[in-house]
Amino acid sequence: METVDKVDMIKNHGLTASENLEKFLKRIEAKNDDINAFLEVRGEEAIKRAEEIDARIASGKETGKLAGLVIGVKSNINVEDFNVSAASKTLENYTGSYDATVIRRIKEEDGIIIGMTNMDEFAAGSSTETSFFGPTDNPAAPGRIPGGSSGGSAAAVAAGMCDLALGSDTGGSIRNPASHCGVMGFKPTYGAVSRQGLLDLAMSFDQIGPLAADVSGISLALDVISGYDPADPTTLDSSPDLEVERELKGLRVGVVREFLEVTDEAIDEVIQGKLGAMEDEGAEIVELDFGYIDLCLPTYYLINYVEFFSATRKYDGRKYGHRIEDVCGSEVLRRIHMGSYISQKELSGKYYKRALQARSLIRREITGLLSHVDIIAGPTVPKLPHTLGEELEPMEMYAYDVLTVIANLAGIPAASIPAGDVGGVPVGLQLQAKPGDDGMIVSAMREIASL
Ligand code: GLN
């Protein structure tokens, strides 16, 4: 059943919020020990919420847009009374003292927060293996990584443990696990969604966004969480128009040669198959060239290290939990050390300033390409998820991100939608559009999902 139809059913007495919740609680009970998608579940509070929503519906009172939907939240987003650990020992005992703006909006629309999901420590990773609380398994391809860093959120949706989940995306962390787990994930235009209450990884890249099993879930969630927030000065004045309706017929779809070149052949075949199906429906495929593919990862990681180093200075052991350097894992420590080194004044011209220049080049290049088309379509991740526990060099891990970091460097909206599989392992199709054209992507997702 589509997520919007479920909300209708709940509002029209066809299903109670309590029944909906109960089913997910049972699923979590049965599966979470194996999958480790949720780090914390608060069933009792959720049951009370569901009963309260049901009572309102029974007495004919108004309910919100998410009435009775069950939602998992990545552990780096503040939710009052939940353990906002960012999957790090640093914050293992930290309890959220307030709701992030996105959480407040979800609660106002009668969404039910069920728990906090697993992730890479401080969102710094692409596999969810660096969580202090152990890795998450991929429900769609058991024994493999679910991707990351929002691996718990993607796995929770893929395993049927919740209706919707929130993730954060700094360089692909919503789209990458969505691709590996065979679900949908959306990174909004930078500034479309408030970051207030999100623990920063790299604040000039970070965006919160939804993961869901169907497009209606994505668009419902986006509608609720996006919009101007006086508490986050980087939010845009106007919300993206999510009512766009464009058929595939006549849609100009850019396909970037270099994106396919850096991708494994078997994945390319799946993507080509999907693009062919879009073309059959009348989409116009436009071949494009992107000149800076080799610059993307160095530029992204350099800026990421610098911003992350600065964001972590507050974890000095006085106000929040432990001193980060004393307890964090090796990837987080690498970023702190590199960030501290690069941030030295005398080196700024050598690294950081050049990275900012490269970022401008990349932004100009991708927005230039987008001016010729309605949307760019291609693979989300260039390789298949590895086996859990397999040891990768940092550069091999970073290579997962080459196609996703571009949207963060440029601030443009981007999403991943299931495109097919390679030997049973899901493959995602990435869609990217101009800043503010989030609705164009949602519209294309709707069309693609029904192919
Ligand atoms: N894998 C990328 C990184 O480690 C992206 C992480 C993210 O989007 N949070 O930085």
Boltz pocket constraint, residues with backbone or C-beta under 6 A from the ligand:
constraints:
  - pocket:
      binder: B
      contacts: [[A, 122], [A, 123], [A, 124], [A, 125], [A, 126], [A, 148], [A, 149], [A, 168], [A, 169], [A, 170], [A, 171], [A, 172], [A, 173], [A, 174], [A, 201], [A, 304], [A, 397], [A, 401]]
      max_distance: 6.0
